Amino acid sequence: MKRFFPLYFLLLSLSVVGQNQPWVSYFSYNDIVDVSQSSSRVFGAAGSAMFEKNMGTNDLKTITSVDGLKADGISAVHYSTNYNKTLVGNSNGLLIIINADNSIVNKIGIVQEATILASKKRINHILEYNGKAYLSCDFGIAVFDLSTLEFGDTYYLGPNGSEIPVKQAAIHNGNIYAASSSDGVRFAALSNPNLNDYTQWTQYVYGNVPCILTYDGQLYIS
C-alpha cells in the first residue's frame, strides 16, 4: 500500500495548485488553417484556437476555450473592420462571433439545419461585402447579416438546386462568383433578388476550382 502514497499526494498537490492558480491554456498553433487582417492586426486560426497580433506593438493575444472560444474544428476566419468583429467558421457549421469587448456569441443556424447532412456543413471561407458575410460551405453559400447577426438566404447552386461544395466566393464588377471543387465557377448578378433560385446562376468555368479572389481590380481563379 505504501507505494501508492507518493502518487496520491502528488495528485493532491496538483489539485491544490489548480485551485489557487489561474487556468493556463496549451494549444498548438503550428497548423494554421486561415488568416485575416486589418490595417494594424493579423488574425490567425488553428484547429481549436486563435491568435491576434498587433503589428504596431507586436503584442500577441491568444483566444482559446479558456476565453470562451468553444470551437469545433476551426475552418475559416474573417475580421470585419466595419463591425469590429471576428467571425470564426467551423467544420460543423458553427459560426462564432468575437466582439470588440471579447464577448463571444455562437450562431448555430447552420448546425441546426435539419435538411443538410452534418458532413456538408463545413464553413470553408468567409467573404464580407456591404454588411453581409457570404459563408462558402460544403452545401452552397449561406448569407449572414453583420448588423443583425442573423442568417438570411441560402444559395444552392448545383444542378436542379442541389448542394455543391463551395470553397470560396468573390465579388467582381457587380457579380458574385462561387468556386466549387466539383462544379467549377458559377456567377450571378449580386443585385438579383432571387439568388436562392439556382436558375439565376450561370456557369463560368468547369472543373475543380478551389480558389477564387479579387486583387487590384482583377478576378483570379485557380
Secondary structure, DSSP 8 states (H G I E B T S, - for coil): -GGGHHHHHHHHHHHHHHHHS--------SS--EEEE-SSEEEEE-SS-EEEEETTT--EEEE-GGGT---SSEEEEEEETTTTEEEEEETTS-EEEE-TTS-EEEE-TTTT-TTS-GGG--EEEEEEETTEEEEEETTEEEEEETTTTEEEEEE--SGGG----EEEEEEETTEEEEEETTTEEEEEETT-TTTTSGGG-EEEE-S----EEEETTEEEE-
